């Protein structure tokens, strides 16, 4: 019998850790997306709950911090799986093998995988195969559509940051430009300016979550 996995902050962090430590795409429950959405909705209900007591206020602040970390975990989990998925599609297009293991793909990821494989096949046939047949490759140019720029990505380009995980509690502090950070709890995840992150790393307060 397969044990039911309940989505919590801890399980999400563990799933990310497992995805980072292993080269193969890791198996997720078929209901992972819907379970995660329900978990986030439950967290937001806490934020919407009325109550002026100090306990209620502290609970809302804790939940806000958790939600920020959950979004960062989900973003990194997706991007690591995305990279592995593209590698699988590339292997499939290059080898045309039916032995590529796609059993760990969620059904939504399988659609992405098939579309990526088809796109790679199209360009391989139009360029490489055409060239090997001594013909000039010809491709219709794609429409010149500028991708929507994520404002966070734009900020990261102008101000390099590092993604870090806090190993200890760190109280609120002021950065070199008088901007406030924190407070942070153990296991919190944050994108910090590189110079601040390096100081905290050298002090052993945080560890960097490196992109592979």
HELIX and SHEET records of a PDB file:
HELIX    1   1 UNK A    9  UNK A   21  1                                  13    
HELIX    2   2 UNK A   32  UNK A   48  1                                  17    
HELIX    3   3 UNK A   54  UNK A   95  1                                  42    
HELIX    4   4 UNK A  107  UNK A  123  1                                  17    
HELIX    5   5 UNK A  124  UNK A  129  3                                   6    
HELIX    6   6 UNK A  130  UNK A  132  1                                   3    
HELIX    7   7 UNK A  151  UNK A  158  1                                   8    
HELIX    8   8 UNK A  194  UNK A  202  1                                   9    
SHEET    1   A 3 UNK A 189  UNK A 193  0                                        
SHEET    2   A 3 UNK A 161  UNK A 166 -1                                        
SHEET    3   A 3 UNK A 206  UNK A 208 -1                                        
SHEET    1   B 2 UNK A 173  UNK A 174  0                                        
SHEET    2   B 2 UNK A 180  UNK A 181 -1                                        
END                                                                             
